[in-house]
Amino acid sequence: VLILADDYGWANFGKHRRDHPLDNADARQGQLEVHTPNLDSLADEGVLLDRHYAYKICSPSRSSLQSGRLAVHVNTENKAVTVRNVSDPVSGWAGIPRNMTGLAQKMRMAGYRTHMVGKWDAGMATPEHTPLGRGYETWLGYFQHANDYWSKGMPLQSTGELDTCLNSFADLFTHNATFRGGVHTGVSASQECLSEPSKHAACYEEQEFLARALAVVSGHNTAKSEAPLFLFYAFHLLHTPLQVPQAYLDQMDSILSKSGANPIDDKNRRLYSAMTLYMDEAVGKLVRALKAKAMWSDTLFIFLSDNGGAIYEPGSGNNFPLRGGKYADWEGGVRTNAFISGGFVPQTRRGTTFSGVVSIADWYGTLCELAGVDMVDHVAERANKWLRPRGLPLLHPVESVPQWGFILNGTNGRPEALHLSEKAVLRWPYKLVTGKQPYTVWTGPLYPNCSTVSDFVEDEGPWFVDLKLFDRKLVMGREKLQDRMTWTQDCGTGGCLYNVANDPEERSNLVDDPGHVRVLVELQKGLQRLNGHTFQPYRGMPVIEACEAGVDNGGFYGPFADIEGWYSPVPTSPGQKAKDAKLKQLFRMVSSQALQKTMFTAVQTLLPLVRRPWARTLDGCSTNKINSSDVPGAATFI
């Protein structure tokens, strides 16, 4: 069972709070605000992976996990799912290139029954890009970075982008033995969920995912030992938009009241805390189902996060005491919550911490090794024979390190350089970070807080760094203002150097230390060499076909290329056909490059004018009372 949380902050995991000194009132309050008893217990009973690294943003990390390549060799961008480069039928799309073998395909080769629920975010353009194309027999989930937890639509706070389809569709998809398409039936299509979804807890997307995961466990035939279960459960939680059933907000308030803690004063921190509680309870229910099915004794339960917590508004994660967050190469952005648990973990390793370096790409090789299948991607090798004479980008081989033996014997399986991004490399214990890095800050134990809110509306940040219109990046102002509002620091081409074993908070830059000149030069040259082999295909521009396919699929995002006969039929009334025709006409108009350029220029011009009023809607402080987190230093910059 592989669980992947989304944008899960280091300090939002109870075990990390519990293991940190409670040396002031804020630290004690912060510990009480994080309630994850199920996750804490699983980590205590298993192996905490203390040095688990992912890419700094969603889609590259997920592409890495599913392909067994480092993100720099498969995908380094959160591209719009609607893009296409017709000149490259293999890599000219968002996500994982078409001819790479997915993790679930390998598990199928080993005889596993493969099921997935939740967020995909590793490509959508063709049937081969979907979870079905990558080996999952069934899936209920969504394709993009996020959606609305209640309506399953695409508000701006879900992805931070307005796409060529004007975010017109819902993003909730399913495939199984009999159906492929948008979710037109079931709970999401009920009258309650279509009219007032937030008033009905059953309409909450994570509730639907949990129900599906529990059904997978319940329906698995344990008598067929030759066909074991592989379940990939990818939470939407804790990604924006911050939404959760009211009962969990009330429950979190009650927990704090009974413990003697103060109420949470920041609206978004309260939401994030309640969402974390929801995720923890969902994990607990899944574990209990596995135990009830008598499956726990031979289950390997893997829990990961795709990157660090998002500390911009309204992301509201907290990576205290680590530096930075999502979108940055600091430890707070790339060192993630991770552990293994379950009956498959040897008794001698339970209750331990593994300090060896693990990449999110390593689970591909680790699971292949445990399942007894070759991790070599023979499909990609054959594709390269076609790509090479055409001068198209070649597909990198699988570079996953099988970690099981290293975890069992407590040794570091990645002593060589780990290419974190084009701007960062880790060669244990030294880490080099170069160039401009957003969110260069240490948040306090209570974050975000009332001072965060007041600073945010006064243009002091932290604004989202990747706001887009039609897959083009928008900025909040001129470069200096943009850097200030995204808390950006420039390490330059020479970089900033840290010993992250001795200095996990990255506070002591060793770049000018004479005793570290040799290490610095080696890492600088090493990063330069590694960057010469990054995978950067041209993925294309948004295309109208993606929007037309969404209309034909009944108003849901989904594959748009090479789809003849792939979708299950969608009944359409004459009235709906007329509406669909008008919508397609609108999309054709919007797809005009001239119009898109005009719209982009207009929005970019207006953005500085609406910035402050918009900021006031993204978070709020529930009290005027000043506490120790509301003074300068609640977020510390350098």
Secondary structure, DSSP 8 states (H G I E B T S, - for coil): -EEEESS--GGGSHHHHHTS---SHHHHHHHHH---HHHHHHHHHSEEETTEE--SSHHHHHHHHHHSS-GGGT------TTEE-TT-TTTSSSSS-TTS--HHHHHHHTT-EEEEEEE--S--SSGGGSTTTTT-SEEEEESSS---TTT----HHHHSEE-TTTT-SB--EEE-SS-EEE--SSGGGSHHHHH-GGG-GGGSHHHHHHHHHHHHHHH--TT-TTS-EEEEEE--TTSSS----HHHHHHHHHHHHHHT-----BHHHHHHHHHHHHHHHHHHHHHHHHHHTT-GGG--EEEEESSS---STTT----TTSB--TTSSSHHHHB--EEEESTTS-GGGTTEEE-S-EETTHHHHHHHHHHT-----HHHHHHHHHHGGGT------------HHHHHHT--S--S-EEEETTEEEETTEEEE-SEES--EEE-SS-S-HHHHHHHHTT-S---S--EETTEE--SSSHHHHHHHTT-EE-TTT-EEEETTT-TT-----TT-GGGHHHHHHHHHHHHHHHTT-------EE-HHHHHHHHHTTSB----SS-TTTS------HHHHHHHHHHHHHHHHHT-HHHHHHHHHHHHHHHHHHHHHHHHHH--BS-----TTSSTTSEEE-
